[in-house]
Amino acid sequence: MDINMTLIGQTIAMFVFVWFCMKFVWPVIIEMIEERQQQIADGLAAAEKGTRALDEAKGQVDELVGEARQQARQIIDQANQRANAIVEEARTGANQERERILNTAQSEVEQEVNRARDELRNQVAVIAVAGAEKILSREIDSNAHRDLLNQLASEI
């Protein structure tokens, strides 16, 4: 192969082209690549930060749910305690009312017993007076008196 001017011209053109690319094109391409790398790195950092924020948010959500459950348990416990207190108050009130009714009924029974005793006393007095009248109206005889007293005792 003969080296001729065309080959030398092409070689010089190639060197000029390489020099031109290295001087003007290559720095722009490198700068664009570096910018893209920086954007990718920023995007990855933002994604990592977003993942951490999501994990923190999930932790906070779990904590809030736990607190809400605890509060719900406390509210339920308070409601159960209040319900038990209301039942106990009602039971106490019912016992007091029962005692009052029993006392009232007992006093009414005692009054009725007293009335019956008074009535019985009156009847016994009437019978005793009637027996005394019969004794006095008959002759005085111990056998007759005994018979009348036995009859009176059987009537009482």
C-alpha positions as protocol buffer text, in pm:
chain_id: "A"
residue {
  index: 1
  type: MET
  ca { x: 0 y: 0 z: 0 }
}
residue {
  index: 2
  type: ASP
  ca { x: 124 y: 330 z: -90 }
}
residue {
  index: 3
  type: ILE
  ca { x: 93 y: 612 z: 149 }
}
residue {
  index: 4
  type: ASN
  ca { x: -37 y: 896 z: -52 }
}
residue {
  index: 5
  type: MET
  ca { x: -180 y: 1234 z: 22 }
}
residue {
  index: 6
  type: THR
  ca { x: -531 y: 1109 z: 62 }
}
residue {
  index: 7
  type: LEU
  ca { x: -430 y: 885 z: 347 }
}
residue {
  index: 8
  type: ILE
  ca { x: -238 y: 1169 z: 510 }
}
residue {
  index: 9
  type: GLY
  ca { x: -533 y: 1403 z: 460 }
}
residue {
  index: 10
  type: GLN
  ca { x: -771 y: 1150 z: 608 }
}
residue {
  index: 11
  type: THR
  ca { x: -535 y: 1099 z: 903 }
}
residue {
  index: 12
  type: ILE
  ca { x: -512 y: 1473 z: 962 }
}
residue {
  index: 13
  type: ALA
  ca { x: -891 y: 1505 z: 928 }
}
residue {
  index: 14
  type: MET
  ca { x: -931 y: 1219 z: 1175 }
}
residue {
  index: 15
  type: PHE
  ca { x: -698 y: 1388 z: 1427 }
}
residue {
  index: 16
  type: VAL
  ca { x: -880 y: 1719 z: 1384 }
}
residue {
  index: 17
  type: PHE
  ca { x: -1212 y: 1540 z: 1431 }
}
residue {
  index: 18
  type: VAL
  ca { x: -1089 y: 1358 z: 1744 }
}
residue {
  index: 19
  type: TRP
  ca { x: -939 y: 1681 z: 1882 }
}
residue {
  index: 20
  type: PHE
  ca { x: -1264 y: 1869 z: 1807 }
}
residue {
  index: 21
  type: CYS
  ca { x: -1475 y: 1594 z: 1974 }
}
residue {
  index: 22
  type: MET
  ca { x: -1246 y: 1584 z: 2278 }
}
residue {
  index: 23
  type: LYS
  ca { x: -1242 y: 1961 z: 2307 }
}
residue {
  index: 24
  type: PHE
  ca { x: -1608 y: 2047 z: 2241 }
}
residue {
  index: 25
  type: VAL
  ca { x: -1834 y: 1739 z: 2226 }
}
residue {
  index: 26
  type: TRP
  ca { x: -1685 y: 1510 z: 2492 }
}
residue {
  index: 27
  type: PRO
  ca { x: -1712 y: 1761 z: 2785 }
}
residue {
  index: 28
  type: VAL
  ca { x: -2078 y: 1827 z: 2702 }
}
residue {
  index: 29
  type: ILE
  ca { x: -2154 y: 1453 z: 2689 }
}
residue {
  index: 30
  type: ILE
  ca { x: -1962 y: 1393 z: 3016 }
}
residue {
  index: 31
  type: GLU
  ca { x: -2149 y: 1681 z: 3179 }
}
residue {
  index: 32
  type: MET
  ca { x: -2483 y: 1539 z: 3064 }
}
residue {
  index: 33
  type: ILE
  ca { x: -2386 y: 1193 z: 3190 }
}
residue {
  index: 34
  type: GLU
  ca { x: -2281 y: 1337 z: 3528 }
}
residue {
  index: 35
  type: GLU
  ca { x: -2607 y: 1534 z: 3551 }
}
residue {
  index: 36
  type: ARG
  ca { x: -2802 y: 1217 z: 3473 }
}
residue {
  index: 37
  type: GLN
  ca { x: -2600 y: 1023 z: 3731 }
}
residue {
  index: 38
  type: GLN
  ca { x: -2673 y: 1297 z: 3986 }
}
residue {
  index: 39
  type: GLN
  ca { x: -3046 y: 1286 z: 3900 }
}
residue {
  index: 40
  type: ILE
  ca { x: -3045 y: 909 z: 3937 }
}
residue {
  index: 41
  type: ALA
  ca { x: -2858 y: 936 z: 4269 }
}
residue {
  index: 42
  type: ASP
  ca { x: -3103 y: 1203 z: 4390 }
}
residue {
  index: 43
  type: GLY
  ca { x: -3395 y: 987 z: 4277 }
}
residue {
  index: 44
  type: LEU
  ca { x: -3254 y: 686 z: 4462 }
}
residue {
  index: 45
  type: ALA
  ca { x: -3194 y: 898 z: 4772 }
}
residue {
  index: 46
  type: ALA
  ca { x: -3548 y: 1035 z: 4750 }
}
residue {
  index: 47
  type: ALA
  ca { x: -3682 y: 682 z: 4707 }
}
residue {
  index: 48
  type: GLU
  ca { x: -3481 y: 566 z: 5009 }
}
residue {
  index: 49
  type: LYS
  ca { x: -3603 y: 867 z: 5207 }
}
residue {
  index: 50
  type: GLY
  ca { x: -3961 y: 792 z: 5096 }
}
residue {
  index: 51
  type: THR
  ca { x: -3920 y: 428 z: 5202 }
}
residue {
  index: 52
  type: ARG
  ca { x: -3792 y: 538 z: 5544 }
}
residue {
  index: 53
  type: ALA
  ca { x: -4078 y: 786 z: 5574 }
}
residue {
  index: 54
  type: LEU
  ca { x: -4324 y: 513 z: 5478 }
}
residue {
  index: 55
  type: ASP
  ca { x: -4174 y: 280 z: 5739 }
}
residue {
  index: 56
  type: GLU
  ca { x: -4195 y: 557 z: 6000 }
}
residue {
  index: 57
  type: ALA
  ca { x: -4553 y: 629 z: 5899 }
}
residue {
  index: 58
  type: LYS
  ca { x: -4639 y: 259 z: 5929 }
}
residue {
  index: 59
  type: GLY
  ca { x: -4479 y: 258 z: 6274 }
}
residue {
  index: 60
  type: GLN
  ca { x: -4679 y: 564 z: 6374 }
}
residue {
  index: 61
  type: VAL
  ca { x: -4996 y: 408 z: 6236 }
}
residue {
  index: 62
  type: ASP
  ca { x: -4928 y: 89 z: 6433 }
}
residue {
  index: 63
  type: GLU
  ca { x: -4863 y: 297 z: 6744 }
}
residue {
  index: 64
  type: LEU
  ca { x: -5182 y: 499 z: 6694 }
}
residue {
  index: 65
  type: VAL
  ca { x: -5383 y: 182 z: 6634 }
}
residue {
  index: 66
  type: GLY
  ca { x: -5234 y: 34 z: 6953 }
}
residue {
  index: 67
  type: GLU
  ca { x: -5324 y: 348 z: 7148 }
}
residue {
  index: 68
  type: ALA
  ca { x: -5674 y: 343 z: 7001 }
}
residue {
  index: 69
  type: ARG
  ca { x: -5717 y: -20 z: 7102 }
}
residue {
  index: 70
  type: GLN
  ca { x: -5591 y: 60 z: 7451 }
}
residue {
  index: 71
  type: GLN
  ca { x: -5835 y: 349 z: 7478 }
}
residue {
  index: 72
  type: ALA
  ca { x: -6114 y: 126 z: 7351 }
}
residue {
  index: 73
  type: ARG
  ca { x: -6026 y: -133 z: 7616 }
}
residue {
  index: 74
  type: GLN
  ca { x: -6026 y: 138 z: 7883 }
}
residue {
  index: 75
  type: ILE
  ca { x: -6362 y: 269 z: 7765 }
}
residue {
  index: 76
  type: ILE
  ca { x: -6506 y: -83 z: 7765 }
}
residue {
  index: 77
  type: ASP
  ca { x: -6364 y: -146 z: 8113 }
}
residue {
  index: 78
  type: GLN
  ca { x: -6511 y: 182 z: 8238 }
}
residue {
  index: 79
  type: ALA
  ca { x: -6846 y: 96 z: 8080 }
}
residue {
  index: 80
  type: ASN
  ca { x: -6841 y: -247 z: 8244 }
}
residue {
  index: 81
  type: GLN
  ca { x: -6751 y: -93 z: 8580 }
}
residue {
  index: 82
  type: ARG
  ca { x: -7028 y: 163 z: 8544 }
}
residue {
  index: 83
  type: ALA
  ca { x: -7275 y: -109 z: 8445 }
}
residue {
  index: 84
  type: ASN
  ca { x: -7173 y: -313 z: 8749 }
}
residue {
  index: 85
  type: ALA
  ca { x: -7210 y: -4 z: 8969 }
}
residue {
  index: 86
  type: ILE
  ca { x: -7557 y: 64 z: 8825 }
}
residue {
  index: 87
  type: VAL
  ca { x: -7657 y: -298 z: 8883 }
}
residue {
  index: 88
  type: GLU
  ca { x: -7523 y: -280 z: 9240 }
}
residue {
  index: 89
  type: GLU
  ca { x: -7709 y: 49 z: 9299 }
}
residue {
  index: 90
  type: ALA
  ca { x: -8028 y: -106 z: 9163 }
}
residue {
  index: 91
  type: ARG
  ca { x: -7974 y: -415 z: 9378 }
}
residue {
  index: 92
  type: THR
  ca { x: -7918 y: -197 z: 9687 }
}
residue {
  index: 93
  type: GLY
  ca { x: -8225 y: 11 z: 9605 }
}
residue {
  index: 94
  type: ALA
  ca { x: -8430 y: -304 z: 9552 }
}
residue {
  index: 95
  type: ASN
  ca { x: -8311 y: -447 z: 9883 }
}
residue {
  index: 96
  type: GLN
  ca { x: -8403 y: -124 z: 10061 }
}
residue {
  index: 97
  type: GLU
  ca { x: -8744 y: -122 z: 9894 }
}
residue {
  index: 98
  type: ARG
  ca { x: -8794 y: -489 z: 9987 }
}
residue {
  index: 99
  type: GLU
  ca { x: -8702 y: -411 z: 10349 }
}
residue {
  index: 100
  type: ARG
  ca { x: -8943 y: -117 z: 10352 }
}
residue {
  index: 101
  type: ILE
  ca { x: -9224 y: -328 z: 10206 }
}
residue {
  index: 102
  type: LEU
  ca { x: -9150 y: -611 z: 10453 }
}
residue {
  index: 103
  type: ASN
  ca { x: -9151 y: -367 z: 10746 }
}
residue {
  index: 104
  type: THR
  ca { x: -9478 y: -215 z: 10626 }
}
residue {
  index: 105
  type: ALA
  ca { x: -9635 y: -558 z: 10581 }
}
residue {
  index: 106
  type: GLN
  ca { x: -9507 y: -671 z: 10921 }
}
residue {
  index: 107
  type: SER
  ca { x: -9650 y: -364 z: 11092 }
}
residue {
  index: 108
  type: GLU
  ca { x: -9984 y: -421 z: 10912 }
}
residue {
  index: 109
  type: VAL
  ca { x: -9982 y: -784 z: 11028 }
}
residue {
  index: 110
  type: GLU
  ca { x: -9906 y: -673 z: 11384 }
}
residue {
  index: 111
  type: GLN
  ca { x: -10194 y: -423 z: 11367 }
}
residue {
  index: 112
  type: GLU
  ca { x: -10428 y: -694 z: 11241 }
}
residue {
  index: 113
  type: VAL
  ca { x: -10312 y: -928 z: 11517 }
}
residue {
  index: 114
  type: ASN
  ca { x: -10371 y: -655 z: 11774 }
}
residue {
  index: 115
  type: ARG
  ca { x: -10716 y: -587 z: 11629 }
}
residue {
  index: 116
  type: ALA
  ca { x: -10795 y: -958 z: 11635 }
}
residue {
  index: 117
  type: ARG
  ca { x: -10676 y: -978 z: 11998 }
}
residue {
  index: 118
  type: ASP
  ca { x: -10888 y: -679 z: 12094 }
}
residue {
  index: 119
  type: GLU
  ca { x: -11187 y: -830 z: 11918 }
}
residue {
  index: 120
  type: LEU
  ca { x: -11118 y: -1166 z: 12084 }
}
residue {
  index: 121
  type: ARG
  ca { x: -11092 y: -993 z: 12424 }
}
residue {
  index: 122
  type: ASN
  ca { x: -11423 y: -822 z: 12362 }
}
residue {
  index: 123
  type: GLN
  ca { x: -11582 y: -1154 z: 12265 }
}
residue {
  index: 124
  type: VAL
  ca { x: -11428 y: -1325 z: 12571 }
}
residue {
  index: 125
  type: ALA
  ca { x: -11561 y: -1044 z: 12788 }
}
residue {
  index: 126
  type: VAL
  ca { x: -11906 y: -1081 z: 12633 }
}
residue {
  index: 127
  type: ILE
  ca { x: -11893 y: -1458 z: 12683 }
}
residue {
  index: 128
  type: ALA
  ca { x: -11769 y: -1414 z: 13042 }
}
residue {
  index: 129
  type: VAL
  ca { x: -12050 y: -1171 z: 13116 }
}
residue {
  index: 130
  type: ALA
  ca { x: -12298 y: -1406 z: 12954 }
}
residue {
  index: 131
  type: GLY
  ca { x: -12156 y: -1694 z: 13158 }
}
residue {
  index: 132
  type: ALA
  ca { x: -12173 y: -1488 z: 13473 }
}
residue {
  index: 133
  type: GLU
  ca { x: -12535 y: -1400 z: 13396 }
}
residue {
  index: 134
  type: LYS
  ca { x: -12616 y: -1767 z: 13345 }
}
residue {
  index: 135
  type: ILE
  ca { x: -12437 y: -1858 z: 13668 }
}
residue {
  index: 136
  type: LEU
  ca { x: -12618 y: -1590 z: 13858 }
}
residue {
  index: 137
  type: SER
  ca { x: -12951 y: -1671 z: 13703 }
}
residue {
  index: 138
  type: ARG
  ca { x: -12929 y: -2033 z: 13812 }
}
residue {
  index: 139
  type: GLU
  ca { x: -12924 y: -2148 z: 14157 }
}
residue {
  index: 140
  type: ILE
  ca { x: -12598 y: -2170 z: 14330 }
}
residue {
  index: 141
  type: ASP
  ca { x: -12483 y: -2522 z: 14277 }
}
residue {
  index: 142
  type: SER
  ca { x: -12117 y: -2626 z: 14246 }
}
residue {
  index: 143
  type: ASN
  ca { x: -12192 y: -2892 z: 13985 }
}
residue {
  index: 144
  type: ALA
  ca { x: -12389 y: -2645 z: 13778 }
}
residue {
  index: 145
  type: HIS
  ca { x: -12111 y: -2391 z: 13813 }
}
residue {
  index: 146
  type: ARG
  ca { x: -11854 y: -2645 z: 13700 }
}
residue {
  index: 147
  type: ASP
  ca { x: -12068 y: -2740 z: 13400 }
}
residue {
  index: 148
  type: LEU
  ca { x: -12111 y: -2375 z: 13303 }
}
residue {
  index: 149
  type: LEU
  ca { x: -11737 y: -2303 z: 13342 }
}
residue {
  index: 150
  type: ASN
  ca { x: -11651 y: -2607 z: 13128 }
}
residue {
  index: 151
  type: GLN
  ca { x: -11902 y: -2490 z: 12870 }
}
residue {
  index: 152
  type: LEU
  ca { x: -11747 y: -2139 z: 12881 }
}
residue {
  index: 153
  type: ALA
  ca { x: -11396 y: -2282 z: 12844 }
}
residue {
  index: 154
  type: SER
  ca { x: -11502 y: -2481 z: 12540 }
}
residue {
  index: 155
  type: GLU
  ca { x: -11654 y: -2169 z: 12383 }
}
residue {
  index: 156
  type: ILE
  ca { x: -11335 y: -1971 z: 12435 }
}
